[in-house]
Structure formats: C-alpha cells, structure tokens
C-alpha cells in the first residue's frame, strides 16, 4: 500500500493497478465495518409544550439544537394542528420511554410511563368528557386500561371493535389446535382445510415464473399476497379466488398445462383436482356467505371516522 511511517517497506513489484485494487478492498471493508456498527437512535425531544405540561423524566433526553427547534415551531400549520402533531409526539415519547425503562419485560404493561401515555391525554380533553378508553384486545392494553380505571372511576376500558371482529374471524378460519378449542375445531375444521388449499394453489402458481405467466394470460386480476397480520386475511384471499375462478379453470384445462412438465407433477395434479372440484367452490361460497356480516362490519369499523353507532345499528 506504500504507507509511510509503518516500518514496512513497499514492494517494488506492486503496480498502480494492484494499488488501486487493494485500496478498493480496504474501502469496501471499512464500509462493511461501519455498516455493521450499531446505529445511534436519537430519543424524542422535549418541546416547550411538553415542558408546560410537565414531565419529570424528560430532562434525561437529548434536546434538538435551538435553530432546529425554531424550525420545527415555524412549521406548525393548519395541517399539523389538524393531525394534532404535538399530542402525537408526546404519546410517541411516552411509548419510547416505556420500552427503555421496562426493558420489554413481560410485566411492562404496569410500567408507569405506559399508563402515563393514557392519562396524559385525558387532561387535554377533560376527564369528565371521557367515558371509555378504547384499545387493542392484547393483555397489555387491558392491564393499562384497568390502571386508568383505578385513577378515573367513571372511565372504563373497551376493546376495539375491529380487533374483536378480526379475532372472531381468526377463530373461525384458523382455530387454535389446543384441547380447549376442540369444539371449535370440530365445527370449523373443514374451513381450515379449504383455506390451506387456497393458499397452496396461490403459492404453487406464484412460486414459478412459467405457472405465473400462464395465470396472467388467463386472468386480468392478480393473485394477492396477504400478510397474516392483516384483518380478515383469509376472507380477502377467498374473495379474490372467487373472482379469478374462471381464469384458474382455464389454466388447468388449457393445452399449455397438459404439455407443461414440472419436477413436481404430484402438486400440479392436486391443484388441477381441487380447481375442477365443484365442491371446493361450494365450500368457498359457504364460508363467504356466513362470514359476510362480520366482514362487512369490520370494513365499516376499520376507519378513522366515528363509527361506533354502526355497531349498535
């Protein structure tokens, strides 16, 4: 490398091309080492609005420079006020403090910062104007809601309607294989089989470019890849399969499918049998029929608008 002051003499056989190559390797190594280092995550700043409300633990956090604070204050406009940016920042700060102070332990639901995230929002609205605290159905949220109830006796915790409906659909479409759910499994086990067949067909088509090309030639709609975390993921997939039924049937009866040779003919034959089986589509229609009220209610409730009255109507 011809670096002076290291006590090692340079090699006379090293050319300029060799030096450039070695320098490139050194730079790439330094870049990989730099990228592998843990990144610095800045903690949320404490604005003047937060200080007015009061937060004893906020002094431990690094504040932004003065010019940055002025810039942030100047950016507050009608849009920021409409989305309540200041309240959102305060809530985010309390959640971050919960993670850091609780260390993500199993009892972090009783962390005081977690409860403060709920209780700090109440004075802004007025405790007398709040009746329920609506959150997710997770046990940590329920525990925090009970702590709020102990401080404000007239406020009670209410589970989220959307989360409740989604859990109901999940219990129907994917019941847990535990002994206490045997009765649900006996009644809804056939739904699990149908949904597994649907996802098997979807994965079998999408995991091979040739099969996917054949599908695109016979269907204007695309296959969906829905994460399990999405609400009513199984119902959404069944609805899409109902829409592309004709395209799937055209694939398995086409000449290209007959002459197409794959290394897994067993799966190809199983897919063809399922798609051409009329009872398979009858089962899909049955599932969509009796889950339709739950699904439609979930769609109406999964919005930022006021929709609690729709539950009772």
N, C-alpha and C positions, 0 to 999 in steps of 0.2 A: 504493500500500500504506500510505501515511501513516506511514512510518517516520521518526522524528525523528533528527536528527544526521547525515543522509546528504548534506546540501547540496542536496536536491531537494525542491521544494515540492509539496504534494499537489494533485491536480486536483479542482476543485470539482464537476465533472460525474460523478465516481465515486460511485456509490450503495453502500449497505451490501450489496446483493446482489452487486455487482461485487467488492467487497472479499472477501466470503465465497468467491466463485468463484476469485479469484486466490490466496487463502490455501490453498484446497484443492489447486490446481495446484502450489503451492510444496511443500506437504507430500507430495504424490504423487511429485514429482521427487526430493525428499530421500530418500524411502523407496526409490525405484529405485536411486539412487546408493549408498545404504547396502547394499542387497542385492547390488549388483554388485561390492562390495569383496571381496577375498579373505578367506575366513573363517579364524579362528585355530584351528588344530588342536592341542590340548594333547598333549604327549608323555606316554607312560605313566609313572606314578610309580614310585619305588623304595621298596618296602615294607621293613620291618625284616627280614623273612625273606630278601629278596633280598640285603640288606647282609650277613647272616650267611653266605650262600653266597659272596658276593664278586663284585663287578662293577666293574672299574676305570673303565669308561666311563659308569657310571650317575650320577656326580656332575654331569654336564653337563645333566641333565634336571631340569625344574621339579617340585618336590615339592608335594603337596597340603598345605593348612593342617593344623595339629595336630588341630583338632576334627574335620576330615574323616577323618583317619587313624584317630582313635579310633572314629568312627562305622563305618568300614569294618572295623576289627578286631572290633567288637562284633557285627557281622552274620554272622560266621563261625559256621555251624552244621553240623548233620549233612548237610544237602543240599549246602552249599558244599564240605564235605570230600569228599563222595561224588563230586562232579564235579571235584575237585582244582583249585579256583579259583586257588590261589597258583601252581601249576605252569603253568596256562594263561596267567596274567598275565605270568609270566616269559617264556614262549615268545612271546607276542604282542609283548613288549618287544624281544626279540631280533630278531624279524622286522621290526619298525619300524626298528630301528637298521640292519638290513641295507639297507632301502630308502633311508634317508637317507645312509648312508655310501657305498653303492655307486652312488647316483645312477641306479639302474635301467639300468645299462650291460649290455652283452652278456656280460661276464665276471663278473657279480655272484655267480655260483654259487661262486666261490672267495673270496668275502668272508669274513673270519674270524668275523663275527657270525653269518653264515648257518650255518657249521659249529658254532659255539657253541650254536646252538639245538638241535642234536642231541646234542652232547657234554655239555651241562649236564643233560640229562635222564637220562643214563646213571648218574652217581654216585648219584642218588636211588634207583634200582632196584638198582644194583650191576653194574658191567661184567661180572662173572662170571655174572650171571643173564640177560644179554642175548646172544642168538645172532644174529638178523637185525635189520636196520633196514629196515622196510617203508615205502615212499613211492610217490608217483606215478611214472609212467614218463617224465616230462619229463627232458630232458638236464640241467637244473639240479639236480634232485633226485639223479640218478645221480652227478653230479660231487661233490655234497656227501656222498653215501654212500661214494664211493671215498676221500674225505678222512678220513671216520670210520674206514674200514678201515685206513688207514695209521697211525692212532693206536692203535686196538684191533685187533690182528691176528686175534683169534678171532671178531670180528664182521664179518659180510658184509652187503652190500646186496641186498634182494629187492624186485622190482617188485610193485606192488599187483595182486592177482588181478582185482579188479573193473575196474580201468583196462585191464588186459591183455585181458580179455574184451570190453570195450567197443571197444577198438581193433580187435579181430578182427571184431566185427560191423560196425564202420565200414568196414573194408577190404572186407568182403563187399557191404554195401549201398551204399557210396559210395566206390568205389576212386578213387584219385587219377589224373588224366589225364596222367601223366608217362610217358615212354618206358619207364622201368624197371618200370612197373606194367602194361605192355601185356598180359602173360599173365593177370593178374587181371581186367583189363578185358574180355578176350575171353571169359572164363568167366562173369563176373558182370555184364556189361554190360546184360543183359536185366533184372536186378534194379533197376538204376538207372532204367531206363525205367518199370518198374512203380511204383516209389516216387515218381518225378516225376509220374506220372499221378494217384496217390493225393493228393499234396499239391496238384495242380492242381484236382482236384474239391473238396477241402476249402476251398481259398481262393476258388474260384468261388461256393461256397454261402455262405460266411461274409462275403464282402465286399459282399453286397447284402441289405438287410432283407427284401425280398419272397421271395427264394430261401431265406433262413434261416427265415422264417415257415413256408414250405411244408415245410421239413425238420422243424421242430419239431412240425408237425401229424401227421407220419407216423412219427416215431421218438421213443421215450421216452428214449433215450440222447442225449448231446450230442457234438458234434464236439470233438476235442481240439486245442489249440494248444500243441504241444510244442516247446520250445527245442532247438536243435541240441546244446547243451551237456549235455543230459540223457542219461543212459546209455540206450542202445538206443532212441533216439527213433524211428527208422524202424520198428522191430519193434512198438513200442507203438502207433504210428499204424495199421499194417497189422492188428493185432489188433482195434482199435476199428472199422475198416472192415468186418472180417468180422462183427462183432456188429451193425452197422447196415445190412447188405446188403439186407435186406428193405425197410427204410424208404427207401433210395436207389432201389430198383427201383420202389417205389410212387410216388415223386415223378415220375420221368420218364415214367411211363405214365398219370399222372393227367390229367384234363381241364384242371385249372388250368395244368399245364405246357404243354399244347398251345395254350391261348389266351393264354398269357403271352408278351408281346412285349418283347424286350430289345434294347438297342442293339448287342449283340454276339451275334448268333444263331449265329455260327460256333463259339464256345466252348460255347454251350448244346447244339448238335448233337454236338460232340465229346464232351461229358460224357455225353450220352444213349447214344452208341455204346459208350463204354467200360463204362458200368454194365450195359448189356444184353448185353455180350460175355461169354460163359461162359468163354472162355479167360483173360480178365482175372482172374476169381475163381480159376481153376485155378492161375494163376501165384502169386497171393497165398497160396493153400493150400500150394503147394510151398515158398515162402520160409519160411513159418511152421513148416513141418514140419522142414526140415533145420537151421533155426536154433534150434529149440526147446531142445535140450540146452544150448546156450551161454546162451540167455536164462534158463532155469531156474537154471543155475549162478550166473549174475550176480545173480539175485534173492536166492538164498541167501547169497551172499557180501557183498552190499551191506547190511550190518547192523553195529551196534556190538558184537554178541556175538562170542564166539570161534567161528570157522567155518573155520579153516584145515584142520581134519581132513576137512571135507566135500570139499575139493579132491581129496584122495587116495582117499577112499571112492568 
